[in-house]
Amino acid sequence: MRFRGGGRGSRRGFLRSGSAAALLAGAVPGRTVWPNARIKVGVIGCGSVSRRYLPHLKACGAVELVSVCDKRPERARAAAEKFGVPHHYPHVDDFLGGAAFDLMVNLTDMQEHGRLNRFGLEAGRHVWSEKPLANTVDDGRGLLELARARGLGIWAAPVVVLSPQFRFMREQVRSGRLGRVAAAHAAYGHLGPDWSAFFYEEGGGSLPDLGVYNLTTLTALLGPARAVTAMTSIVTPRRVVEDKGSIAVEAEDNAMVLIDHGGGTLSHVQCGFNYFDPGGHDGAGRELPTIAVTGTKGTMHLVGYDWAPKGVDLATADHPSLVRHATDTQGYVWEMGASHVAECLAAGTEPGVSAEQALHVLEIIVAAREAQRTGQRQELATSFPWPVAG
């Protein structure tokens, strides 16, 4: 593929010195003014997820929204008009060869992530990708290698490790307050999206759409997975969706994954598109825990989903009654990832999420499907720096 124009090449090519470099990368997006450095951002994919990302990026003082792109030109045009973005494009070639920008934000269908992320890196852009990073481990590994070779950064959702609730849970594990951690359980599900077929087509599924959150949280808390076994299934063989009508479901809509973290610690993640939740897709009003971690001296439960946490209930041998902690979200929202990366690029600091962990979680998903296919435990080859700083 040929691109007209080009990117900035490396981070050193556009990071600026001065007061911006002294600001903390962990500042709440949208509340910090960056007087000397703004990261030019282009967004590809103007569907449902962009309705959360674009307002957050627009409010972020480190971001200058330069262009948007969508395969449906009317969506790109509407997004540009609504958010005052000067350029809009109908095709990735025009997008990457048009107005210059520094960071590509990929919000397209998950089956397109690996391909478009590579195009972004090849065009000299840093890349922030919605989950998953890619569709195969080899493709994901290739993206990391390409980014390193080009002096670029690539990062992927989810950003659950940035929440105050995750930081509180991490501290309980690190400090030994729970004793020796034995087990953890996480669950996330709803009745399934009805606006697009890609969730149910090959390369989609409940694992990369839903399970990815819990897999990120648990590996960040307990360490990289050593091995995985799993069962997956399709509960609802046909779906009716807005863009294609009645379709056959090809990807798993129900999954149970068992993870060996080493040292005797095991965890379990369940996810699916067949879970009735009285709070609906967003889990509004949910007070039940969705993640539980148990050790020899204590237990803790995350209240609400890890992408929208409300607090952490903790009980220990010294204080055996559950007490709620970390109820302030401190500005954390699931759509903050691209804004966070832009702030860090502007300040010249490392983001709190890593592509290495995103690749590892992708391998868990691939391994879970292989375990279902073969009925055998799957040993993992990837890892990531741990403990996670967050």
C-alpha positions as CSV (number, residue, x, y, z in Angstrom):
1,M,0.0,0.0,0.0
2,R,1.2,3.5,-0.9
3,F,0.4,6.5,1.2
4,R,0.5,10.1,0.1
5,G,2.3,12.3,2.6
6,G,3.7,10.8,5.7
7,G,4.1,10.9,9.5
8,R,6.5,12.4,11.9
9,G,8.6,9.2,12.2
10,S,9.5,9.1,15.9
11,R,8.4,10.5,19.1
12,R,11.5,12.7,19.3
13,G,10.3,14.3,16.1
14,F,7.4,16.1,17.7
15,L,7.8,16.0,21.5
16,R,8.6,19.4,22.8
17,S,10.6,20.6,25.8
18,G,9.3,23.1,28.3
19,S,6.7,23.2,31.0
20,A,4.6,20.5,29.3
21,A,7.4,17.9,29.9
22,A,7.2,18.6,33.7
23,L,3.5,17.8,33.9
24,L,2.4,14.5,35.3
25,A,1.3,11.9,32.7
26,G,-1.3,10.6,35.1
27,A,-3.3,13.9,35.2
28,V,-7.0,13.5,34.6
29,P,-7.7,14.0,30.8
30,G,-9.6,17.2,30.0
31,R,-8.5,19.0,33.1
32,T,-4.9,19.8,32.3
33,V,-3.8,22.6,30.1
34,W,-0.8,21.8,27.9
35,P,0.5,25.3,26.9
36,N,3.5,24.1,24.8
37,A,2.7,20.8,23.3
38,R,-0.4,19.3,21.7
39,I,-0.5,16.0,20.0
40,K,-2.2,15.9,16.6
41,V,-4.7,13.1,16.5
42,G,-6.5,11.3,13.7
43,V,-9.5,9.0,14.5
44,I,-10.4,6.1,12.2
45,G,-13.9,4.5,12.8
46,C,-16.8,6.9,13.6
47,G,-19.3,4.3,14.9
48,S,-20.7,3.7,18.4
49,V,-17.4,3.7,20.3
50,S,-16.4,7.1,18.8
51,R,-19.4,8.7,20.5
52,R,-17.5,8.2,23.7
53,Y,-13.9,8.7,22.5
54,L,-14.4,11.9,20.4
55,P,-15.9,14.0,23.3
56,H,-13.1,12.9,25.6
57,L,-10.4,13.6,23.1
58,K,-12.0,17.0,22.3
59,A,-11.9,17.9,26.0
60,C,-8.3,16.8,26.5
61,G,-5.9,19.7,26.6
62,A,-3.1,17.6,25.1
63,V,-5.0,16.8,21.9
64,E,-5.6,18.6,18.7
65,L,-8.2,16.6,16.7
66,V,-7.0,16.9,13.1
67,S,-9.0,14.3,11.1
68,V,-11.6,11.5,11.2
69,C,-12.1,8.7,8.8
70,D,-14.9,6.1,8.2
71,K,-15.8,3.7,5.4
72,R,-19.2,5.3,5.5
73,P,-18.4,8.9,4.5
74,E,-21.6,10.3,6.0
75,R,-20.5,9.2,9.5
76,A,-17.1,10.8,9.1
77,R,-18.6,14.0,7.9
78,A,-21.1,14.0,10.7
79,A,-18.4,13.4,13.3
80,A,-16.2,16.2,11.9
81,E,-19.1,18.6,11.9
82,K,-20.2,17.8,15.5
83,F,-16.7,18.0,17.0
84,G,-15.2,20.7,14.8
85,V,-12.6,18.4,13.2
86,P,-11.2,20.1,10.1
87,H,-10.7,17.1,7.9
88,H,-12.7,14.0,7.2
89,Y,-11.9,11.1,4.8
90,P,-13.8,8.0,3.4
91,H,-10.7,5.7,3.1
92,V,-7.6,4.9,5.1
93,D,-5.3,5.8,2.2
94,D,-6.8,9.3,2.1
95,F,-6.7,9.5,5.9
96,L,-3.0,8.6,6.3
97,G,-2.0,10.5,3.2
98,G,-3.9,13.6,4.1
99,A,-3.6,16.1,6.9
100,A,-0.6,15.3,9.1
101,F,-1.1,13.9,12.6
102,D,1.0,12.2,15.2
103,L,-1.3,9.6,16.9
104,M,-3.8,7.3,15.0
105,V,-6.8,6.2,17.2
106,N,-8.3,3.0,15.8
107,L,-12.0,2.5,16.6
108,T,-12.9,0.3,13.8
109,D,-14.5,-3.2,13.8
110,M,-12.2,-5.6,15.7
111,Q,-11.5,-7.7,12.7
112,E,-9.8,-4.7,11.1
113,H,-7.5,-3.8,14.0
114,G,-4.4,-5.7,13.0
115,R,-4.4,-4.5,9.4
116,L,-5.1,-0.9,10.1
117,N,-2.7,-0.7,13.0
118,R,0.0,-1.9,10.7
119,F,-0.9,0.8,8.1
120,G,-0.7,3.4,10.8
121,L,2.7,2.3,11.9
122,E,4.0,2.1,8.3
123,A,2.8,5.6,7.7
124,G,4.9,6.8,10.7
125,R,2.1,7.3,13.2
126,H,1.9,6.2,16.8
127,V,-1.2,4.0,17.3
128,W,-3.8,3.7,20.0
129,S,-6.1,0.8,19.2
130,E,-9.4,-0.3,20.7
131,K,-9.3,-4.0,21.8
132,P,-8.0,-6.3,20.6
133,L,-4.6,-5.2,19.4
134,A,-4.8,-7.7,16.5
135,N,-6.6,-10.9,15.6
136,T,-3.6,-13.3,15.8
137,V,-0.6,-13.6,18.1
138,D,1.7,-13.5,15.1
139,D,0.1,-10.3,13.8
140,G,0.3,-8.7,17.2
141,R,3.9,-9.6,17.7
142,G,4.6,-8.2,14.3
143,L,3.0,-4.9,15.2
144,L,5.3,-4.6,18.3
145,E,8.4,-5.4,16.3
146,L,7.4,-2.9,13.6
147,A,6.8,-0.2,16.2
148,R,10.1,-0.7,17.8
149,A,11.9,-0.7,14.5
150,R,10.3,2.6,13.5
151,G,10.8,4.3,16.9
152,L,7.0,4.5,17.4
153,G,4.6,3.6,20.1
154,I,1.6,1.3,19.9
155,W,-0.9,0.7,22.8
156,A,-4.3,-0.9,23.1
157,A,-7.4,-0.9,25.2
158,P,-8.6,-1.7,27.8
159,V,-7.2,0.7,30.4
160,V,-8.5,-0.9,33.5
161,V,-5.1,-0.7,35.2
162,L,-5.5,3.1,35.3
163,S,-8.4,3.1,37.7
164,P,-8.0,4.0,41.4
165,Q,-9.9,0.8,42.2
166,F,-7.3,-1.3,40.4
167,R,-4.5,0.6,42.1
168,F,-6.1,-0.2,45.5
169,M,-6.5,-3.9,44.6
170,R,-2.9,-4.0,43.4
171,E,-1.6,-2.5,46.6
172,Q,-3.5,-5.2,48.7
173,V,-1.8,-7.9,46.7
174,R,1.6,-6.4,46.7
175,S,1.6,-5.5,50.4
176,G,0.7,-9.1,51.4
177,R,-2.5,-8.0,53.1
178,L,-4.4,-10.8,51.5
179,G,-1.7,-13.3,52.4
180,R,-0.8,-15.8,49.8
181,V,-3.3,-15.3,46.9
182,A,-4.9,-18.6,45.9
183,A,-7.7,-17.8,43.5
184,A,-9.6,-15.1,41.7
185,H,-12.9,-15.1,39.7
186,A,-14.2,-12.5,37.2
187,A,-17.4,-12.3,35.1
188,Y,-18.7,-9.9,32.5
189,G,-21.7,-10.4,30.2
190,H,-24.9,-9.0,28.8
191,L,-27.4,-10.0,26.1
192,G,-25.1,-8.9,23.2
193,P,-24.9,-5.9,20.9
194,D,-27.6,-5.6,18.3
195,W,-26.1,-2.8,16.2
196,S,-23.4,-4.7,14.2
197,A,-22.7,-8.2,12.9
198,F,-18.9,-8.0,13.6
199,F,-19.3,-9.0,17.2
200,Y,-20.6,-12.4,16.1
201,E,-18.6,-13.0,12.9
202,E,-15.2,-14.8,12.7
203,G,-12.7,-12.7,14.6
204,G,-15.3,-11.4,16.9
205,G,-16.8,-13.1,20.0
206,S,-17.3,-12.5,23.7
207,L,-13.7,-13.1,24.6
208,P,-12.1,-10.2,22.7
209,D,-15.1,-7.9,23.3
210,L,-15.9,-8.6,27.0
211,G,-13.5,-11.1,28.5
212,V,-10.5,-8.9,27.5
213,Y,-11.3,-6.6,30.4
214,N,-11.2,-9.2,33.1
215,L,-8.2,-10.9,31.5
216,T,-6.3,-7.6,31.6
217,T,-7.3,-7.0,35.2
218,L,-6.4,-10.4,36.5
219,T,-3.1,-10.8,34.7
220,A,-2.1,-7.3,35.9
221,L,-3.0,-8.2,39.5
222,L,-1.7,-11.8,39.7
223,G,0.9,-11.9,37.0
224,P,1.2,-13.3,33.4
225,A,-0.6,-16.5,32.6
226,R,1.6,-19.6,32.4
227,A,-1.1,-21.8,30.9
228,V,-4.8,-21.7,30.0
229,T,-7.6,-24.2,29.6
230,A,-11.1,-23.3,28.6
231,M,-14.5,-24.2,27.2
232,T,-16.4,-22.0,24.8
233,S,-19.7,-22.3,23.1
234,I,-22.4,-20.7,21.0
235,V,-25.7,-20.4,23.0
236,T,-27.7,-18.4,20.4
237,P,-26.9,-19.6,16.9
238,R,-28.6,-16.8,15.1
239,R,-28.8,-13.1,15.8
240,V,-30.7,-10.1,14.3
241,V,-28.5,-7.0,14.0
242,E,-29.1,-3.6,12.6
243,D,-26.5,-3.6,9.8
244,K,-27.1,-7.1,8.3
245,G,-30.4,-8.4,9.6
246,S,-30.5,-12.1,10.6
247,I,-27.0,-13.7,10.7
248,A,-25.4,-17.0,11.8
249,V,-23.2,-16.6,14.8
250,E,-19.7,-17.8,14.1
251,A,-17.7,-16.7,17.1
252,E,-18.1,-17.8,20.7
253,D,-20.9,-16.1,22.7
254,N,-20.2,-18.0,25.9
255,A,-16.8,-18.7,27.4
256,M,-15.2,-20.1,30.6
257,V,-11.4,-19.6,30.9
258,L,-9.2,-21.1,33.7
259,I,-5.7,-19.5,34.1
260,D,-2.6,-20.8,35.8
261,H,-0.6,-17.7,37.0
262,G,2.2,-19.9,38.6
263,G,3.0,-20.3,42.2
264,G,-0.2,-22.1,42.8
265,T,-2.4,-19.1,41.9
266,L,-5.4,-19.9,39.7
267,S,-8.1,-17.6,38.2
268,H,-11.3,-18.0,36.3
269,V,-13.0,-15.6,33.8
270,Q,-16.4,-16.1,32.4
271,C,-18.0,-13.9,29.7
272,G,-20.8,-14.1,27.2
273,F,-23.5,-12.4,25.1
274,N,-26.3,-14.4,26.8
275,Y,-26.3,-12.9,30.3
276,F,-29.4,-11.2,31.5
277,D,-28.4,-8.2,33.6
278,P,-31.1,-6.0,35.2
279,G,-28.8,-3.0,34.7
280,G,-28.6,-3.7,30.9
281,H,-25.5,-3.4,28.8
282,D,-23.9,-0.7,31.0
283,G,-24.7,-2.5,34.3
284,A,-26.4,0.6,35.6
285,G,-26.9,0.4,39.4
286,R,-24.8,-2.7,39.7
287,E,-23.7,-3.2,43.3
288,L,-22.7,-6.9,43.1
289,P,-19.0,-7.7,42.8
290,T,-17.7,-8.7,39.3
291,I,-14.1,-9.6,40.4
292,A,-13.1,-11.5,43.6
293,V,-9.6,-12.2,44.8
294,T,-9.0,-14.5,47.7
295,G,-5.9,-15.3,49.7
296,T,-4.9,-16.9,53.0
297,K,-5.4,-13.7,55.0
298,G,-8.1,-11.8,53.2
299,T,-10.5,-11.3,50.3
300,M,-11.5,-8.4,48.2
301,H,-14.3,-7.8,45.7
302,L,-14.5,-5.2,43.0
303,V,-18.0,-3.6,42.9
304,G,-19.2,-2.7,39.4
305,Y,-17.4,-3.7,36.3
306,D,-13.7,-3.1,36.0
307,W,-14.3,-0.7,33.1
308,A,-16.7,1.2,35.3
309,P,-15.7,0.4,38.9
310,K,-17.5,1.8,42.0
311,G,-15.3,0.6,44.8
312,V,-13.5,-2.3,46.4
313,D,-14.9,-4.3,49.4
314,L,-12.1,-5.7,51.5
315,A,-12.1,-8.1,54.5
316,T,-8.9,-9.5,56.2
317,A,-8.1,-11.7,59.1
318,D,-7.5,-8.6,61.2
319,H,-10.8,-6.9,60.1
320,P,-13.1,-9.8,59.0
321,S,-16.1,-7.6,58.1
322,L,-16.2,-6.3,54.5
323,V,-15.4,-2.6,54.3
324,R,-15.7,-0.6,51.1
325,H,-12.7,1.4,49.8
326,A,-11.7,3.4,46.8
327,T,-15.1,4.8,45.9
328,D,-13.7,7.9,44.0
329,T,-13.1,7.2,40.4
330,Q,-10.9,10.3,40.1
331,G,-11.9,10.9,36.5
332,Y,-11.3,7.3,35.3
333,V,-13.5,6.3,32.4
334,W,-13.0,3.4,30.0
335,E,-12.7,5.7,26.9
336,M,-9.7,7.6,28.3
337,G,-7.0,5.5,26.8
338,A,-6.2,7.6,23.7
339,S,-6.3,10.8,25.8
340,H,-4.0,9.3,28.4
341,V,-1.5,8.3,25.7
342,A,-1.6,11.8,24.1
343,E,-0.9,13.3,27.5
344,C,2.1,11.0,28.0
345,L,3.4,11.7,24.5
346,A,3.1,15.5,25.1
347,A,4.9,15.1,28.5
348,G,7.5,12.7,27.2
349,T,6.6,10.0,29.7
350,E,5.5,6.3,29.4
351,P,1.8,5.5,29.4
352,G,0.5,3.3,32.1
353,V,-0.6,0.6,29.7
354,S,1.6,-1.6,27.6
355,A,1.3,-3.3,24.2
356,E,3.2,-6.3,25.7
357,Q,0.3,-7.0,28.1
358,A,-2.3,-6.4,25.3
359,L,-0.4,-9.0,23.2
360,H,-0.3,-11.4,26.2
361,V,-4.1,-11.1,26.7
362,L,-4.6,-11.7,23.0
363,E,-2.6,-14.9,23.3
364,I,-4.8,-16.0,26.2
365,I,-7.9,-15.5,24.0
366,V,-6.3,-17.5,21.2
367,A,-5.2,-20.2,23.6
368,A,-8.7,-20.5,25.1
369,R,-10.2,-21.2,21.7
370,E,-7.5,-23.7,21.0
371,A,-8.2,-25.4,24.3
372,Q,-11.8,-25.7,23.3
373,R,-10.8,-27.2,20.0
374,T,-8.3,-29.7,21.3
375,G,-9.5,-30.3,24.9
376,Q,-6.0,-29.7,26.0
377,R,-4.2,-27.3,28.4
378,Q,-2.3,-24.6,26.4
379,E,1.1,-23.3,27.5
380,L,1.7,-19.6,26.8
381,A,4.8,-18.1,25.1
382,T,4.2,-14.4,25.7
383,S,4.6,-12.3,28.8
384,F,4.8,-8.6,29.9
385,P,6.7,-6.6,32.5
386,W,5.1,-7.3,35.9
387,P,4.2,-5.9,38.4
388,V,2.2,-3.4,36.4
389,A,2.8,0.2,37.4
390,G,-0.6,1.4,36.3
